[in-house]
Amino acid sequence: MTGHNHSHSHTGAPGESHHGRIAVALGITLVVFIVQVIGSILTGSLALLFDSAHVLTDAGGLAMALLAARLMVRPANSKRTWGFARAEVLAATAQAAVLLAVGLVVLVEGVQRLFHPTEIASQEMIVFGAIGLLGNIASMFVLMGGRNKNFNMRAAFLEVVNDALGSVAVIVAAIIISTTGWMQADALVAMLIGALILPRTVKLLLETIHVLLESTPSGLDLDEVRKHIMELEHVRGVHDLHASQIATGLPILSAHVVVDEGCFHDGHAAKMLDALQHCVAGHFDVSVEHSTFQLEPVGHAEHEHGAHH
């Protein structure tokens, strides 16, 4: 006998009511990116080039937030039983991989420029850095009102804040070069931006790979889940216990639960399903609302194929 939880929908739309805010912030961010790329070419600034790469990645993050909100409302079908819920994970993995590659290249280039500095047009660098900062501030005001509404909006706001910090760093480097003539400041600031961005990038990459490998969701201890299920009345064993994560905020769990034979004759099986789903949905730090349980009588596992654990 199997059962699953129907009390929710896995096609919800995070950030659905904030499409407009994210779209405006995305437009501003793309304009800032174009301006900073032009500025890095005209000034020769590595810091400005790296910051523009950072801005492009953050634009990708905003686009992902917008796309995820739209895709998540599409219903599941027989070919895509989870709809497009995992689109955000794939996009984030690609985004993190690209930024990681760009960051490593710029760090290497930054070390080389410390020993062989190139001429930097510091005055123009200040102008382009200031334009970027103004764009970042405008995006922050657009997103500020909804920054705590959901994960998408919070992530989008943090992306823009990081962009603003990068612009401030570029301006500081330009001022140092303009006042002291020390060209290595550009390389140092580029490396500093990289040092601030790369740890977050690696963390995001590891988290998305964790999801794609269908590892147990962070914060969910399956040994504790097994122990708690075994403490329920009439439960005699648990095997084939699996948990993974489809997308952000969408963990799933399945298990075969061995129960007393009498549960299949006195109508208690339905109550067992309720108890099991209530257990995994409300007892642990990670709430698993989408769970599937197969109830089995003692000895049924001997007739199943494959290993049990």
PASEBA-1860 file (N, C-alpha, C; in nm, 3 decimals):
! residues 309
1> MTGHNHSH> 0.085/-0.119/0.000/0.000/0.000/0.000/0.088/0.123/0.000 ~ 0.061/0.215/-0.089/0.142/0.336/-0.098/0.057/0.458/-0.069 ~ 0.127/0.567/-0.038/0.057/0.693/-0.013/0.149/0.809/-0.033 ~ 0.094/0.925/-0.068/0.175/1.045/-0.079/0.092/1.165/-0.036 ~ 0.161/1.275/-0.013/0.100/1.394/0.042/0.045/1.482/-0.069 ~ -0.084/1.513/-0.064/-0.148/1.600/-0.163/-0.171/1.740/-0.108 ~ -0.113/1.773/0.006/-0.149/1.897/0.073/-0.082/2.020/0.016 ~ -0.005/2.004/-0.092/0.064/2.119/-0.149/0.080/2.099/-0.297
9> SHTGAPGE> 0.130/2.201/-0.361/0.160/2.193/-0.504/0.307/2.217/-0.526 ~ 0.371/2.137/-0.611/0.511/2.156/-0.639/0.532/2.242/-0.762 ~ 0.430/2.310/-0.805/0.444/2.399/-0.919/0.422/2.543/-0.878 ~ 0.451/2.574/-0.751/0.437/2.710/-0.704/0.534/2.803/-0.772 ~ 0.516/2.932/-0.753/0.596/3.029/-0.824/0.663/3.125/-0.730 ~ 0.785/3.095/-0.686/0.855/3.188/-0.601/0.880/3.318/-0.671 ~ 0.848/3.427/-0.607/0.870/3.558/-0.666/0.768/3.595/-0.770 ~ 0.657/3.522/-0.779/0.560/3.542/-0.887/0.503/3.684/-0.887
17> SHHGRIAV> 0.481/3.741/-0.770/0.419/3.873/-0.762/0.520/3.987/-0.775 ~ 0.645/3.953/-0.805/0.750/4.054/-0.813/0.821/4.052/-0.947 ~ 0.753/4.004/-1.053/0.814/4.001/-1.186/0.861/4.139/-1.228 ~ 0.776/4.239/-1.203/0.807/4.374/-1.247/0.934/4.428/-1.184 ~ 0.948/4.411/-1.053/1.066/4.460/-0.983/1.193/4.393/-1.038 ~ 1.189/4.261/-1.052/1.307/4.189/-1.100/1.340/4.229/-1.243 ~ 1.237/4.245/-1.327/1.260/4.282/-1.466/1.325/4.419/-1.478 ~ 1.280/4.516/-1.398/1.340/4.650/-1.400/1.485/4.644/-1.354
25> ALGITLVV> 1.510/4.571/-1.245/1.647/4.558/-1.194/1.736/4.489/-1.297 ~ 1.683/4.392/-1.368/1.760/4.322/-1.471/1.795/4.417/-1.585 ~ 1.700/4.501/-1.626/1.726/4.598/-1.732/1.837/4.695/-1.694 ~ 1.830/4.746/-1.571/1.933/4.839/-1.522/2.069/4.770/-1.517 ~ 2.071/4.646/-1.469/2.197/4.573/-1.457/2.261/4.548/-1.592 ~ 2.182/4.517/-1.694/2.236/4.494/-1.827/2.295/4.622/-1.886 ~ 2.230/4.735/-1.859/2.284/4.864/-1.905/2.418/4.892/-1.837 ~ 2.424/4.866/-1.706/2.549/4.885/-1.632/2.659/4.796/-1.690
33> FIVQVIGS> 2.625/4.672/-1.722/2.722/4.579/-1.779/2.780/4.633/-1.910 ~ 2.694/4.678/-1.999/2.740/4.731/-2.128/2.831/4.852/-2.109 ~ 2.789/4.941/-2.020/2.869/5.062/-1.994/3.005/5.025/-1.937 ~ 3.010/4.928/-1.844/3.137/4.893/-1.781/3.229/4.817/-1.877 ~ 3.174/4.737/-1.966/3.258/4.670/-2.066/3.325/4.774/-2.156 ~ 3.245/4.871/-2.201/3.301/4.979/-2.282/3.408/5.054/-2.203 ~ 3.379/5.079/-2.075/3.474/5.149/-1.991/3.604/5.073/-1.971 ~ 3.595/4.940/-1.953/3.716/4.860/-1.933/3.802/4.859/-2.058
41> ILTGSLAL> 3.739/4.863/-2.178/3.813/4.867/-2.303/3.883/5.002/-2.320 ~ 3.812/5.109/-2.286/3.868/5.244/-2.303/3.977/5.275/-2.201 ~ 3.960/5.224/-2.078/4.056/5.258/-1.971/4.165/5.155/-1.954 ~ 4.141/5.031/-1.999/4.238/4.925/-1.978/4.236/4.869/-1.838 ~ 4.130/4.897/-1.762/4.123/4.856/-1.622/4.081/4.710/-1.608 ~ 4.165/4.632/-1.540/4.131/4.493/-1.511/4.021/4.486/-1.406 ~ 4.027/4.575/-1.307/3.925/4.577/-1.202/3.787/4.605/-1.261 ~ 3.782/4.700/-1.355/3.654/4.733/-1.418/3.605/4.618/-1.504
49> LFDSAHVL> 3.698/4.547/-1.571/3.660/4.433/-1.653/3.605/4.320/-1.566 ~ 3.672/4.293/-1.454/3.625/4.187/-1.365/3.491/4.224/-1.303 ~ 3.476/4.351/-1.268/3.349/4.393/-1.211/3.237/4.381/-1.313 ~ 3.268/4.406/-1.442/3.166/4.391/-1.545/3.128/4.244/-1.562 ~ 3.228/4.153/-1.548/3.198/4.010/-1.552/3.109/3.972/-1.434 ~ 3.138/4.031/-1.318/3.055/4.009/-1.200/2.912/4.059/-1.224 ~ 2.902/4.177/-1.285/2.770/4.233/-1.315/2.693/4.141/-1.411 ~ 2.763/4.088/-1.512/2.698/3.998/-1.608/2.646/3.873/-1.537
57> TDAGGLAM> 2.727/3.820/-1.446/2.683/3.701/-1.372/2.563/3.733/-1.284 ~ 2.565/3.850/-1.222/2.451/3.889/-1.140/2.328/3.915/-1.226 ~ 2.349/3.966/-1.348/2.236/3.980/-1.440/2.178/3.842/-1.472 ~ 2.267/3.744/-1.484/2.220/3.607/-1.504/2.140/3.558/-1.385 ~ 2.184/3.598/-1.264/2.110/3.560/-1.144/1.972/3.622/-1.141 ~ 1.963/3.749/-1.181/1.832/3.815/-1.188/1.744/3.751/-1.294 ~ 1.806/3.720/-1.410/1.730/3.655/-1.516/1.680/3.519/-1.472 ~ 1.765/3.447/-1.397/1.726/3.317/-1.345/1.608/3.330/-1.249
65> ALLAARLM> 1.613/3.432/-1.163/1.503/3.454/-1.069/1.373/3.481/-1.144 ~ 1.383/3.562/-1.249/1.265/3.595/-1.328/1.215/3.472/-1.404 ~ 1.309/3.399/-1.465/1.271/3.281/-1.542/1.212/3.172/-1.452 ~ 1.276/3.154/-1.335/1.227/3.051/-1.243/1.085/3.081/-1.198 ~ 1.057/3.209/-1.171/0.923/3.247/-1.128/0.820/3.217/-1.237 ~ 0.861/3.232/-1.362/0.768/3.205/-1.473/0.755/3.055/-1.500 ~ 0.869/2.986/-1.500/0.865/2.843/-1.532/0.796/2.761/-1.424 ~ 0.812/2.803/-1.298/0.756/2.724/-1.189/0.604/2.718/-1.192
73> VRPANSKR> 0.540/2.811/-1.263/0.394/2.808/-1.268/0.344/2.713/-1.376 ~ 0.434/2.665/-1.461/0.391/2.571/-1.564/0.360/2.436/-1.501 ~ 0.248/2.379/-1.535/0.208/2.254/-1.471/0.294/2.136/-1.515 ~ 0.304/2.036/-1.430/0.373/1.913/-1.465/0.292/1.835/-1.568 ~ 0.359/1.749/-1.642/0.289/1.664/-1.737/0.354/1.527/-1.736 ~ 0.309/1.439/-1.825/0.358/1.302/-1.825/0.505/1.292/-1.864 ~ 0.556/1.393/-1.934/0.697/1.392/-1.974/0.785/1.464/-1.872 ~ 0.731/1.565/-1.809/0.804/1.640/-1.705/0.720/1.637/-1.578
81> TWGFARAE> 0.741/1.533/-1.499/0.655/1.513/-1.383/0.676/1.617/-1.274 ~ 0.790/1.690/-1.281/0.813/1.800/-1.188/0.808/1.934/-1.259 ~ 0.753/1.934/-1.379/0.750/2.058/-1.456/0.890/2.106/-1.485 ~ 0.913/2.235/-1.471/1.046/2.295/-1.494/1.110/2.338/-1.363 ~ 1.077/2.268/-1.255/1.126/2.308/-1.124/1.278/2.309/-1.115 ~ 1.344/2.219/-1.190/1.489/2.208/-1.179/1.563/2.305/-1.271 ~ 1.490/2.384/-1.348/1.554/2.480/-1.438/1.645/2.576/-1.362 ~ 1.602/2.619/-1.244/1.683/2.712/-1.165/1.816/2.649/-1.124
89> VLAATAQA> 1.816/2.519/-1.094/1.938/2.452/-1.052/2.036/2.443/-1.169 ~ 1.987/2.406/-1.287/2.074/2.398/-1.404/2.132/2.533/-1.439 ~ 2.049/2.638/-1.434/2.096/2.773/-1.466/2.200/2.819/-1.365 ~ 2.176/2.792/-1.238/2.270/2.834/-1.135/2.403/2.760/-1.147 ~ 2.399/2.633/-1.184/2.522/2.557/-1.203/2.606/2.616/-1.316 ~ 2.542/2.645/-1.428/2.613/2.705/-1.541/2.667/2.842/-1.505 ~ 2.587/2.920/-1.435/2.627/3.054/-1.394/2.750/3.049/-1.305 ~ 2.749/2.961/-1.207/2.861/2.951/-1.114/2.987/2.901/-1.185
97> AVLLAVGL> 2.971/2.806/-1.276/3.087/2.753/-1.348/3.154/2.860/-1.433 ~ 3.074/2.941/-1.500/3.129/3.049/-1.584/3.202/3.151/-1.499 ~ 3.141/3.194/-1.389/3.204/3.294/-1.304/3.331/3.240/-1.240 ~ 3.332/3.112/-1.205/3.451/3.051/-1.147/3.567/3.055/-1.248 ~ 3.537/3.021/-1.373/3.640/3.024/-1.477/3.692/3.166/-1.499 ~ 3.600/3.261/-1.509/3.639/3.401/-1.529/3.722/3.451/-1.410 ~ 3.678/3.417/-1.291/3.748/3.461/-1.171/3.891/3.410/-1.164 ~ 3.911/3.284/-1.197/4.046/3.227/-1.194/4.136/3.293/-1.298
105> VVLVEGVQ> 4.082/3.319/-1.417/4.160/3.386/-1.522/4.202/3.526/-1.477 ~ 4.109/3.599/-1.417/4.139/3.736/-1.374/4.239/3.737/-1.259 ~ 4.229/3.641/-1.168/4.326/3.634/-1.060/4.467/3.611/-1.112 ~ 4.480/3.523/-1.211/4.611/3.498/-1.271/4.661/3.625/-1.340 ~ 4.572/3.691/-1.414/4.609/3.814/-1.483/4.645/3.923/-1.382 ~ 4.575/3.925/-1.269/4.603/4.024/-1.166/4.742/4.008/-1.109 ~ 4.784/3.883/-1.084/4.919/3.857/-1.032/5.023/3.904/-1.133 ~ 4.998/3.877/-1.260/5.093/3.920/-1.364/5.103/4.073/-1.370
113> RLFHPTEI> 4.991/4.141/-1.355/4.992/4.287/-1.363/5.056/4.352/-1.240 ~ 5.063/4.278/-1.130/5.134/4.332/-1.014/5.282/4.353/-1.046 ~ 5.336/4.263/-1.126/5.477/4.271/-1.163/5.500/4.349/-1.293 ~ 5.396/4.350/-1.377/5.408/4.422/-1.504/5.283/4.508/-1.522 ~ 5.272/4.617/-1.445/5.151/4.701/-1.452/5.136/4.768/-1.589 ~ 5.011/4.788/-1.628/4.981/4.857/-1.754/4.921/4.994/-1.722 ~ 4.928/5.082/-1.820/4.877/5.217/-1.802/4.725/5.214/-1.789 ~ 4.672/5.288/-1.691/4.528/5.293/-1.666/4.479/5.437/-1.677
121> ASQEMIVF> 4.369/5.456/-1.749/4.307/5.589/-1.759/4.219/5.608/-1.636 ~ 4.279/5.656/-1.529/4.212/5.659/-1.400/4.093/5.752/-1.395 ~ 4.100/5.868/-1.463/3.989/5.962/-1.459/3.864/5.901/-1.524 ~ 3.883/5.841/-1.640/3.770/5.775/-1.707/3.719/5.656/-1.626 ~ 3.812/5.588/-1.558/3.775/5.474/-1.474/3.682/5.518/-1.362 ~ 3.708/5.635/-1.303/3.621/5.688/-1.198/3.481/5.713/-1.253 ~ 3.475/5.770/-1.375/3.345/5.801/-1.436/3.264/5.674/-1.457 ~ 3.327/5.572/-1.517/3.254/5.448/-1.544/3.218/5.374/-1.415
129> GAIGLLGN> 3.306/5.380/-1.316/3.274/5.319/-1.187/3.156/5.387/-1.121 ~ 3.150/5.520/-1.133/3.040/5.596/-1.074/2.908/5.564/-1.144 ~ 2.914/5.551/-1.278/2.793/5.514/-1.352/2.741/5.378/-1.305 ~ 2.834/5.284/-1.288/2.795/5.152/-1.239/2.733/5.158/-1.101 ~ 2.792/5.238/-1.013/2.742/5.251/-0.877/2.601/5.311/-0.876 ~ 2.578/5.413/-0.958/2.444/5.475/-0.965/2.341/5.373/-1.013 ~ 2.379/5.293/-1.112/2.288/5.189/-1.160/2.256/5.088/-1.052 ~ 2.360/5.049/-0.977/2.340/4.953/-0.868/2.246/5.009/-0.761
137> IASMFVLM> 2.265/5.136/-0.726/2.180/5.199/-0.625/2.034/5.204/-0.673 ~ 2.015/5.236/-0.802/1.879/5.239/-0.857/1.814/5.102/-0.847 ~ 1.890/4.996/-0.880/1.836/4.860/-0.871/1.804/4.823/-0.726 ~ 1.888/4.868/-0.633/1.863/4.840/-0.492/1.731/4.901/-0.446 ~ 1.703/5.023/-0.490/1.578/5.088/-0.452/1.458/5.015/-0.513 ~ 1.475/4.965/-0.637/1.366/4.893/-0.703/1.333/4.765/-0.626 ~ 1.436/4.693/-0.581/1.416/4.563/-0.517/1.392/4.571/-0.367 ~ 1.424/4.685/-0.307/1.423/4.696/-0.161/1.287/4.663/-0.101
145> GGRNKNFN> 1.180/4.708/-0.163/1.047/4.687/-0.106/1.007/4.542/-0.093 ~ 1.062/4.454/-0.179/1.021/4.313/-0.173/1.134/4.220/-0.138 ~ 1.244/4.274/-0.083/1.364/4.192/-0.065/1.345/4.078/0.034 ~ 1.247/4.090/0.126/1.227/3.984/0.224/1.103/3.899/0.196 ~ 1.047/3.914/0.078/0.923/3.842/0.047/0.947/3.694/0.020 ~ 1.058/3.662/-0.048/1.086/3.523/-0.081/1.235/3.508/-0.113 ~ 1.277/3.386/-0.138/1.419/3.358/-0.163/1.468/3.426/-0.290 ~ 1.388/3.425/-0.396/1.429/3.487/-0.522/1.459/3.635/-0.502
153> MRAAFLEV> 1.368/3.706/-0.435/1.387/3.849/-0.417/1.507/3.877/-0.326 ~ 1.526/3.794/-0.224/1.639/3.813/-0.135/1.771/3.794/-0.209 ~ 1.777/3.689/-0.292/1.898/3.662/-0.369/1.923/3.775/-0.470 ~ 1.816/3.822/-0.534/1.831/3.929/-0.633/1.884/4.056/-0.567 ~ 1.834/4.088/-0.449/1.879/4.208/-0.378/2.026/4.195/-0.340 ~ 2.067/4.077/-0.293/2.206/4.056/-0.255/2.299/4.065/-0.376 ~ 2.252/4.018/-0.492/2.331/4.029/-0.615/2.362/4.175/-0.643 ~ 2.261/4.261/-0.632/2.279/4.403/-0.662/2.368/4.470/-0.558
161> VNDALGSV> 2.354/4.431/-0.432/2.440/4.486/-0.327/2.586/4.452/-0.356 ~ 2.611/4.328/-0.398/2.748/4.288/-0.431/2.802/4.367/-0.550 ~ 2.716/4.394/-0.647/2.756/4.478/-0.761/2.798/4.616/-0.713 ~ 2.720/4.671/-0.621/2.751/4.805/-0.570/2.887/4.808/-0.500 ~ 2.916/4.704/-0.423/3.045/4.696/-0.356/3.159/4.689/-0.457 ~ 3.136/4.614/-0.566/3.237/4.605/-0.671/3.262/4.740/-0.736 ~ 3.156/4.816/-0.759/3.170/4.949/-0.818/3.247/5.042/-0.725 ~ 3.219/5.034/-0.595/3.291/5.115/-0.498/3.441/5.081/-0.501
169> AVIVAAII> 3.472/4.952/-0.511/3.612/4.909/-0.516/3.682/4.965/-0.640 ~ 3.612/4.964/-0.754/3.669/5.019/-0.877/3.699/5.167/-0.861 ~ 3.606/5.240/-0.802/3.626/5.384/-0.781/3.744/5.410/-0.689 ~ 3.756/5.332/-0.581/3.868/5.347/-0.489/4.000/5.324/-0.561 ~ 4.006/5.220/-0.646/4.129/5.192/-0.721/4.162/5.308/-0.813 ~ 4.062/5.364/-0.879/4.085/5.475/-0.970/4.137/5.597/-0.896 ~ 4.084/5.623/-0.778/4.129/5.737/-0.698/4.274/5.719/-0.656 ~ 4.309/5.597/-0.614/4.448/5.569/-0.573/4.543/5.591/-0.691
177> ISTTGWMQ> 4.505/5.541/-0.808/4.590/5.557/-0.927/4.602/5.704/-0.964 ~ 4.490/5.775/-0.956/4.488/5.916/-0.995/4.573/6.002/-0.903 ~ 4.572/5.970/-0.774/4.643/6.055/-0.677/4.787/6.013/-0.652 ~ 4.817/5.885/-0.669/4.952/5.837/-0.638/5.027/5.785/-0.760 ~ 4.952/5.752/-0.868/5.017/5.697/-0.985/5.055/5.550/-0.971 ~ 5.010/5.487/-0.861/5.044/5.346/-0.838/4.948/5.256/-0.917 ~ 4.990/5.211/-1.033/4.905/5.135/-1.126/4.865/4.998/-1.071 ~ 4.947/4.945/-0.980/4.916/4.812/-0.927/4.786/4.809/-0.848
185> ADALVAML> 4.734/4.927/-0.811/4.608/4.931/-0.735/4.495/4.866/-0.814 ~ 4.499/4.881/-0.946/4.395/4.819/-1.030/4.396/4.668/-1.017 ~ 4.516/4.610/-1.025/4.528/4.465/-1.013/4.487/4.417/-0.875 ~ 4.528/4.491/-0.771/4.493/4.452/-0.634/4.342/4.454/-0.611 ~ 4.276/4.557/-0.664/4.131/4.565/-0.648/4.062/4.453/-0.724 ~ 4.112/4.423/-0.845/4.055/4.312/-0.922/4.067/4.182/-0.845 ~ 4.183/4.158/-0.784/4.204/4.037/-0.705/4.118/4.037/-0.579 ~ 4.097/4.156/-0.521/4.011/4.166/-0.403/3.866/4.131/-0.438
193> IGALILPR> 3.818/4.184/-0.551/3.682/4.152/-0.595/3.670/4.000/-0.617 ~ 3.776/3.943/-0.679/3.775/3.799/-0.701/3.771/3.720/-0.572 ~ 3.850/3.767/-0.474/3.854/3.698/-0.344/3.720/3.704/-0.273 ~ 3.643/3.810/-0.296/3.512/3.823/-0.235/3.407/3.740/-0.308 ~ 3.422/3.727/-0.439/3.319/3.662/-0.522/3.339/3.511/-0.530 ~ 3.464/3.466/-0.546/3.489/3.325/-0.574/3.440/3.230/-0.464 ~ 3.456/3.262/-0.335/3.402/3.171/-0.233/3.251/3.150/-0.245 ~ 3.178/3.259/-0.274/3.034/3.247/-0.292/3.002/3.163/-0.415
201> TVKLLLET> 3.085/3.180/-0.520/3.064/3.105/-0.643/3.086/2.956/-0.620 ~ 3.195/2.922/-0.551/3.224/2.782/-0.521/3.113/2.722/-0.436 ~ 3.066/2.797/-0.338/2.958/2.750/-0.251/2.832/2.721/-0.333 ~ 2.797/2.813/-0.423/2.679/2.794/-0.507/2.696/2.672/-0.597 ~ 2.815/2.657/-0.655/2.841/2.544/-0.744/2.828/2.412/-0.670 ~ 2.884/2.405/-0.550/2.876/2.282/-0.471/2.731/2.251/-0.432 ~ 2.655/2.355/-0.400/2.515/2.334/-0.360/2.432/2.281/-0.478 ~ 2.454/2.337/-0.597/2.376/2.291/-0.712/2.417/2.151/-0.756
209> IHVLLEST> 2.548/2.121/-0.748/2.593/1.985/-0.780/2.534/1.887/-0.679 ~ 2.525/1.929/-0.554/2.464/1.847/-0.449/2.320/1.811/-0.487 ~ 2.247/1.907/-0.542/2.109/1.882/-0.583/2.105/1.791/-0.706 ~ 2.191/1.818/-0.804/2.191/1.739/-0.926/2.231/1.594/-0.901 ~ 2.314/1.571/-0.800/2.352/1.434/-0.764/2.244/1.366/-0.680 ~ 2.137/1.439/-0.653/2.025/1.389/-0.572/2.073/1.342/-0.435 ~ 2.163/1.419/-0.377/2.208/1.391/-0.241/2.099/1.430/-0.141 ~ 2.113/1.380/-0.021/2.017/1.414/0.084/2.019/1.565/0.109
217> PSGLDLDE> 1.905/1.630/0.116/1.902/1.775/0.140/1.979/1.814/0.265 ~ 2.053/1.923/0.256/2.131/1.971/0.370/2.038/1.999/0.488 ~ 2.078/1.954/0.604/1.998/1.975/0.724/1.902/1.862/0.756 ~ 1.895/1.762/0.667/1.807/1.648/0.691/1.892/1.525/0.719 ~ 1.883/1.471/0.838/1.960/1.354/0.879/1.871/1.230/0.864 ~ 1.903/1.147/0.763/1.819/1.030/0.738/1.826/0.927/0.850 ~ 1.937/0.924/0.922/1.945/0.833/1.037/1.844/0.874/1.144 ~ 1.829/1.006/1.163/1.730/1.056/1.259/1.588/1.029/1.207
225> VRKHIMEL> 1.568/1.044/1.076/1.437/1.016/1.018/1.400/0.870/1.039 ~ 1.495/0.782/1.010/1.470/0.638/1.027/1.438/0.606/1.174 ~ 1.517/0.664/1.264/1.496/0.639/1.408/1.358/0.686/1.452 ~ 1.316/0.804/1.404/1.188/0.858/1.447/1.072/0.776/1.389 ~ 1.087/0.730/1.264/0.982/0.647/1.205/0.969/0.515/1.281 ~ 1.083/0.457/1.320/1.082/0.331/1.392/1.014/0.344/1.529 ~ 1.008/0.466/1.582/0.944/0.486/1.712/0.793/0.493/1.702 ~ 0.739/0.502/1.579/0.594/0.507/1.563/0.532/0.371/1.593
233> EHVRGVHD> 0.414/0.374/1.648/0.344/0.251/1.684/0.316/0.167/1.560 ~ 0.333/0.036/1.570/0.307/-0.064/1.467/0.417/-0.073/1.360 ~ 0.519/0.015/1.366/0.627/0.008/1.267/0.729/-0.097/1.311 ~ 0.765/-0.188/1.219/0.859/-0.295/1.249/0.991/-0.280/1.172 ~ 0.995/-0.196/1.072/1.119/-0.178/0.996/1.104/-0.071/0.890 ~ 1.219/-0.019/0.845/1.222/0.081/0.739/1.336/0.046/0.644 ~ 1.307/0.042/0.515/1.414/0.020/0.417/1.384/0.102/0.291 ~ 1.481/0.105/0.201/1.469/0.187/0.079/1.429/0.331/0.113
241> LHASQIAT> 1.495/0.385/0.214/1.470/0.523/0.255/1.557/0.616/0.171 ~ 1.494/0.703/0.095/1.566/0.795/0.006/1.511/0.936/0.023 ~ 1.601/1.034/0.012/1.559/1.174/0.014/1.648/1.252/-0.082 ~ 1.588/1.344/-0.153/1.663/1.430/-0.245/1.591/1.563/-0.256 ~ 1.639/1.647/-0.346/1.581/1.780/-0.361/1.563/1.811/-0.508 ~ 1.441/1.847/-0.547/1.413/1.879/-0.686/1.462/2.019/-0.720 ~ 1.433/2.113/-0.634/1.471/2.253/-0.654/1.470/2.321/-0.518 ~ 1.495/2.452/-0.518/1.497/2.526/-0.392/1.365/2.510/-0.317
249> GLPILSAH> 1.373/2.468/-0.193/1.253/2.454/-0.111/1.162/2.339/-0.149 ~ 1.215/2.241/-0.226/1.131/2.130/-0.268/1.202/1.996/-0.244 ~ 1.217/1.957/-0.115/1.274/1.826/-0.084/1.168/1.718/-0.098 ~ 1.212/1.597/-0.133/1.119/1.483/-0.144/1.178/1.365/-0.068 ~ 1.091/1.275/-0.025/1.135/1.159/0.051/1.045/1.041/0.018 ~ 1.105/0.922/0.012/1.027/0.800/-0.007/1.086/0.689/0.080 ~ 1.003/0.594/0.117/1.050/0.485/0.202/0.952/0.369/0.198 ~ 1.005/0.250/0.220/0.922/0.132/0.241/0.917/0.109/0.392
257> VVVDEGCF> 0.799/0.104/0.447/0.782/0.090/0.592/0.710/-0.041/0.623 ~ 0.775/-0.125/0.702/0.717/-0.253/0.741/0.632/-0.232/0.867 ~ 0.504/-0.274/0.859/0.412/-0.254/0.971/0.347/-0.386/1.008 ~ 0.280/-0.384/1.123/0.212/-0.505/1.169/0.109/-0.552/1.068 ~ 0.096/-0.682/1.056/0.002/-0.742/0.962/-0.140/-0.694/0.987 ~ -0.174/-0.673/1.113/-0.311/-0.635/1.146/-0.351/-0.500/1.089 ~ -0.255/-0.414/1.059/-0.286/-0.281/1.005/-0.358/-0.290/0.871 ~ -0.338/-0.400/0.799/-0.399/-0.416/0.667/-0.540/-0.475/0.675
265> HDGHAAKM> -0.579/-0.512/0.796/-0.711/-0.575/0.813/-0.806/-0.493/0.897 ~ -0.753/-0.409/0.983/-0.840/-0.332/1.072/-0.854/-0.186/1.029 ~ -0.803/-0.153/0.909/-0.816/-0.016/0.859/-0.717/0.082/0.916 ~ -0.618/0.031/0.990/-0.522/0.120/1.054/-0.415/0.172/0.957 ~ -0.407/0.111/0.839/-0.303/0.151/0.743/-0.315/0.299/0.704 ~ -0.438/0.345/0.686/-0.458/0.486/0.649/-0.406/0.579/0.758 ~ -0.429/0.543/0.882/-0.379/0.624/0.994/-0.226/0.621/0.998 ~ -0.168/0.507/0.959/-0.023/0.496/0.956/0.036/0.594/0.853
273> LDALQHCV> -0.027/0.602/0.737/0.019/0.696/0.634/0.014/0.839/0.685 ~ -0.096/0.874/0.751/-0.108/1.010/0.807/0.003/1.037/0.908 ~ 0.030/0.939/0.993/0.133/0.955/1.096/0.271/0.971/1.034 ~ 0.300/0.893/0.932/0.431/0.899/0.866/0.451/1.034/0.797 ~ 0.348/1.080/0.724/0.361/1.207/0.653/0.369/1.324/0.751 ~ 0.295/1.315/0.859/0.303/1.419/0.962/0.442/1.420/1.025 ~ 0.501/1.303/1.041/0.633/1.290/1.101/0.738/1.365/1.019 ~ 0.746/1.337/0.888/0.853/1.396/0.806/0.822/1.541/0.768
281> AGHFDVSV> 0.696/1.580/0.777/0.660/1.718/0.740/0.677/1.815/0.856 ~ 0.666/1.765/0.979/0.664/1.859/1.090/0.765/1.836/1.200 ~ 0.834/1.721/1.199/0.921/1.690/1.313/1.064/1.741/1.296 ~ 1.110/1.757/1.172/1.250/1.788/1.148/1.268/1.932/1.099 ~ 1.393/1.980/1.106/1.423/2.116/1.064/1.389/2.137/0.916 ~ 1.415/2.035/0.833/1.377/2.040/0.692/1.241/1.973/0.677 ~ 1.141/2.052/0.644/1.006/1.999/0.631/0.989/1.935/0.494 ~ 0.959/1.806/0.492/0.939/1.733/0.366/0.788/1.713/0.348
289> EHSTFQLE> 0.729/1.800/0.271/0.585/1.793/0.251/0.547/1.696/0.139 ~ 0.641/1.666/0.051/0.612/1.572/-0.057/0.681/1.440/-0.026 ~ 0.608/1.349/0.037/0.663/1.220/0.077/0.577/1.107/0.023 ~ 0.642/0.995/-0.006/0.574/0.876/-0.056/0.617/0.757/0.027 ~ 0.520/0.684/0.082/0.550/0.568/0.164/0.480/0.443/0.109 ~ 0.554/0.335/0.109/0.495/0.206/0.075/0.487/0.123/0.202 ~ 0.366/0.090/0.244/0.346/0.008/0.363/0.350/-0.139/0.326 ~ 0.427/-0.216/0.402/0.445/-0.357/0.370/0.425/-0.442/0.495
297> PVGHAEHE> 0.375/-0.563/0.478/0.368/-0.656/0.591/0.505/-0.718/0.615 ~ 0.525/-0.772/0.730/0.651/-0.838/0.761/0.676/-0.951/0.661 ~ 0.797/-0.959/0.609/0.832/-1.063/0.514/0.817/-1.024/0.368 ~ 0.755/-0.910/0.341/0.736/-0.869/0.202/0.869/-0.836/0.133 ~ 0.965/-0.784/0.208/1.093/-0.745/0.149/1.164/-0.862/0.084 ~ 1.136/-0.984/0.131/1.201/-1.102/0.073/1.158/-1.126/-0.071 ~ 1.042/-1.068/-0.110/0.991/-1.089/-0.245/1.028/-0.975/-0.341 ~ 1.099/-0.875/-0.290/1.138/-0.763/-0.373/1.275/-0.784/-0.432
305> HGAHH> 1.298/-0.724/-0.547/1.426/-0.735/-0.615/1.516/-0.621/-0.573 ~ 1.646/-0.643/-0.570/1.741/-0.537/-0.539/1.773/-0.533/-0.391 ~ 1.877/-0.455/-0.362/1.923/-0.444/-0.224/1.831/-0.355/-0.142 ~ 1.825/-0.384/-0.015/1.746/-0.304/0.078/1.837/-0.247/0.185 ~ 1.808/-0.126/0.223/1.891/-0.063/0.327/1.806/0.033/0.406
END
